[in-house]
Amino acid sequence: MALRAVEHSQEAANGLKEKVLTLDSMNPCVRRVEYAVRGPIVQRALELEQELRQGVKKPFTEVIRANIGDAQAMGQIPITFPRQVLALCVHPDLLNSPDFPDDAKRRAERILQACGGHSLGAYSISAGVQMIREDVARYIERRDGGIPADPNNIFLSTGASDAIVVGRGQCGKPPPLLVRSRRVCQPHLPSRPQTVLKLLVTGEGRTRTGVLIPTPQYPLYSAALAEFNAVQVDYYLDEERAWALDVAELRRALRQARDHCRPRALCVINPGNPTGQVQTRACIEDVIRFAFEERLFLLADEVYQDNVYAEGSQFHSFKKVLTEMGPPYAARQELASFHSISKGFMGECGFRGGYVEVVNMDAAVKQQMQKLRSVRLCPPTPGQVLLDVAVSPPAPSDPSFAQFQAQERRAVLAELAAKAKLTEQVFNEAPGIRCNPVQGAMYSFPRMELPPRAVQRAQELGLAPDMFFCLRLLEETGICVVPGSGFGQREGTYHFRMTILPPMEKLRPLLEKLSQFHAKFTCEYS
């Protein structure tokens, strides 16, 4: 205490003042937030891009950022009709222009009529424009074969991530057995489960809320759980069975977790990120039974529901399967399912539009959820406009239908399917790399063999072995991928996540160059 008083007096004498907010005094939960997809390896990629622009000589001419599922950043052309509707809503004077089709004008006029002051610049209600929520409900009903959806159970959000995250408990140190080792830090979380997680997280010590998340997992979940001081409970997907979800593994994870926390929720990502698997209907039924028996709130991350490529694979929504299972599940199992305009065929990541539908949520809790949404005022209205077009596209009788459906939507999804197949094929031809089928979503998650000397060298440098590999890959080839350790993987295995989004003319050379680098790296450390 005396020493601290002397330091304070010296600071005062020198005209210095200790900052109120420092790393030591800030919220420790925020310091634990990590988000591998935008971590240090991406920072280095940005630095390399800057060096290339400055004329610094590198063994490559461009950095290819295959680290993130950002379709338009990878060159995908925006779908025309949604952008036309958005332009008309943002600048209504264009409604008099002959350059826009009549159906786009009708859609824009309809949306503007539903906005406050007939302007996109006005706040909407906290849950989103009522008319757009009704359109989302009709979309869900069509998707699920006529099963009703109530607009009052639908909340529009800033992307899907914001909907996933809504109270939190006191911040403290996480139990070391259940919280993953340090990942790459990214303080601002994307918006998928955050609102619902806030509602779920409570307690201290052994009563803290635990959330079961798939491993490998999308780092949003580990980041959100760290921010809310919840306990991350890992259940491992079965790599030997194309990343299948095994209920026996869920039971193992739940049993071990109950020694340290109170598990209250189970998250499933379908189609999978980063693993690209598509769950079967039988698997979804098993998961619902498990959640019901163990009294777990279900979080269904379904943002890739349009991205299904593999023959024999089909997307089944948790809402549809739950309803068709009948009593007691349909009437009692709590569920929140999430969707977004960021993925699918539109790839409108930057506009941040999405929704959550809640099923069997307690009415009083739903009011609290509405209260939390109101604190954020409203989701961005441009994202709401694009969401409306995504869930209610041009009809066959509309002038924009042919371009939207055949020339653009179908073409985007067909190209993604071809890229998924090519990625699997090229990697599986490379010695020391094995890639499961990319059944859906936008990523591959190949497993690679790393020589013991490479593992030892990584440890000497204080790096995870797959991070060491990915950094060397970036420095020598300009290819930016994310190490599997940022997503979680079984001990002793090494992976990387790579998006399949680069244009086809760049994708094959990228895959071949990456495979060749792995062979060179293996030879160097053998």
BELMOVEN-V588931 format. One record per backbone hydrogen bond with DSSP energy under -1.0 kcal/mol. CO is the residue of the C=O (numbers start at 1). NH is the residue of the N-H. E is the energy in kcal/mol with one decimal. If there is no record, write none. Layout:
co=(CO	CO)
nh=(NH	NH)
e=(E	E)
This chain:
co=(1	2	3	4	5	6	7	8	9	10	11	12	22	27	28	30	35	36	39	39	40	41	42	43	44	45	46	47	48	49	50	51	52	64	64	66	68	70	71	72	79	80	81	82	83	84	85	86	87	91	92	93	94	101	102	103	104	105	106	107	108	109	112	115	116	119	125	127	129	130	131	132	133	134	135	136	137	138	139	140	141	142	150	151	153	155	157	157	160	161	161	162	163	164	164	165	175	175	184	191	192	193	194	194	195	196	197	202	204	205	208	209	210	210	211	212	213	215	218	219	220	221	222	223	224	225	231	233	235	237	238	238	238	239	244	246	247	248	249	250	251	252	253	254	256	257	257	262	264	265	266	268	272	276	277	280	281	282	283	284	285	286	287	288	289	290	291	297	298	299	300	301	302	304	306	307	310	317	318	319	320	321	323	326	329	334	335	336	337	338	339	341	343	347	349	353	354	355	356	357	359	362	363	364	365	366	367	368	369	370	371	374	376	380	381	382	383	384	385	386	387	388	395	398	400	401	402	402	403	404	405	408	409	410	411	412	413	414	415	416	417	418	419	420	421	422	423	424	427	430	432	434	437	439	439	442	444	446	447	451	452	453	454	455	456	457	458	459	464	465	466	467	468	469	470	471	472	473	474	478	480	482	483	484	484	487	490	494	495	497	498	503	503	504	506	507	508	509	510	511	512	513	514	515	516	517	518	519	520	521)
nh=(5	6	7	8	9	10	11	12	13	14	16	15	26	31	32	33	38	39	42	43	44	45	46	47	48	49	50	51	52	53	54	56	55	66	480	499	70	74	76	75	83	84	85	86	87	88	89	90	91	94	95	96	97	105	106	107	108	109	110	111	112	113	115	118	119	122	128	156	133	134	135	136	137	138	139	140	141	142	143	144	146	145	153	154	358	356	159	354	164	192	194	195	196	194	197	195	178	179	35	162	164	197	165	198	199	200	201	209	207	208	262	231	264	265	233	267	235	237	221	223	224	225	226	227	228	230	211	213	215	239	241	243	244	242	238	250	251	252	253	254	255	256	257	258	259	260	261	210	297	212	299	301	276	440	272	284	285	286	287	288	289	290	291	292	293	294	296	266	336	268	338	270	305	307	308	441	313	321	322	323	324	325	326	330	333	298	359	300	357	302	355	348	347	349	352	341	157	339	155	337	335	366	367	368	369	370	371	372	373	374	375	377	378	384	385	386	387	388	389	390	391	392	398	401	404	405	406	407	408	409	410	412	413	414	415	416	417	418	419	420	421	422	423	424	425	426	427	428	430	433	449	447	439	309	310	500	498	496	434	455	456	457	458	459	460	461	463	462	468	469	470	471	472	473	474	475	476	477	478	64	66	497	486	487	488	217	493	448	484	482	444	506	507	508	510	511	512	513	514	515	516	517	518	519	520	521	522	523	524	525)
e=(-2.1	-2.1	-2.3	-2.4	-2.4	-2.4	-2.5	-2.5	-2.5	-2.1	-3.4	-1.1	-1.9	-1.3	-1.1	-1.3	-1.6	-1.7	-1.1	-1.7	-2.5	-1.6	-2.2	-2.0	-2.4	-2.1	-2.1	-2.4	-2.4	-2.1	-1.5	-2.6	-1.5	-1.5	-2.8	-2.4	-2.1	-1.2	-2.2	-1.4	-1.2	-2.3	-2.4	-2.4	-2.6	-2.2	-2.0	-2.6	-2.4	-2.5	-2.3	-1.6	-2.1	-1.8	-2.6	-2.2	-2.4	-2.7	-2.2	-2.3	-2.8	-2.1	-1.2	-2.2	-1.5	-1.3	-1.9	-2.9	-2.2	-2.1	-1.9	-2.4	-2.2	-2.1	-2.2	-2.5	-2.2	-2.4	-3.0	-2.3	-3.4	-1.5	-2.4	-1.6	-2.5	-2.2	-1.8	-1.3	-1.2	-4.6	-3.4	-1.6	-1.9	-2.7	-4.0	-1.6	-1.4	-1.2	-4.6	-3.2	-5.6	-2.2	-3.3	-2.0	-1.2	-1.4	-2.2	-1.8	-2.5	-1.5	-3.1	-2.9	-2.7	-1.2	-2.5	-3.0	-2.1	-2.5	-2.1	-2.4	-3.0	-2.6	-1.9	-2.3	-2.1	-2.6	-2.6	-2.5	-2.1	-1.0	-1.2	-1.5	-1.3	-1.2	-2.9	-1.5	-2.3	-1.9	-2.5	-2.5	-2.6	-2.3	-2.1	-1.7	-1.2	-2.4	-2.2	-1.9	-2.9	-2.6	-2.9	-2.8	-1.4	-2.0	-2.8	-2.1	-2.4	-2.1	-2.4	-2.4	-2.4	-2.4	-2.7	-2.4	-2.8	-2.3	-2.5	-2.8	-2.1	-2.6	-2.3	-2.4	-1.4	-1.9	-1.1	-2.2	-2.0	-2.3	-2.8	-2.2	-2.5	-1.4	-1.2	-2.5	-2.6	-2.1	-3.0	-2.9	-2.4	-1.5	-2.1	-2.1	-2.2	-1.5	-1.5	-2.4	-2.6	-2.0	-2.6	-2.4	-2.1	-2.4	-1.5	-1.5	-2.3	-2.2	-1.9	-2.3	-2.3	-2.0	-1.3	-1.7	-2.2	-1.5	-2.2	-2.0	-2.2	-2.2	-1.7	-2.2	-2.2	-1.3	-2.3	-1.5	-2.5	-3.3	-1.5	-1.7	-1.2	-3.0	-2.3	-2.7	-2.2	-2.3	-2.2	-2.1	-2.1	-2.0	-2.3	-2.4	-2.0	-2.3	-2.6	-1.9	-2.3	-2.8	-2.1	-2.0	-1.3	-1.7	-2.4	-3.0	-1.4	-3.3	-1.5	-2.5	-2.2	-1.3	-2.7	-1.9	-2.6	-2.4	-2.3	-2.1	-2.0	-1.5	-2.9	-1.0	-2.4	-2.1	-2.4	-2.5	-2.1	-2.6	-2.2	-2.5	-1.9	-2.2	-1.7	-2.9	-1.3	-3.0	-1.9	-2.0	-1.3	-2.4	-2.0	-2.9	-2.8	-2.0	-2.5	-1.9	-2.5	-1.4	-2.0	-2.8	-2.7	-2.7	-2.5	-2.3	-2.5	-2.4	-2.2	-1.9	-2.3	-3.2	-2.7	-2.2	-2.5	-1.7)
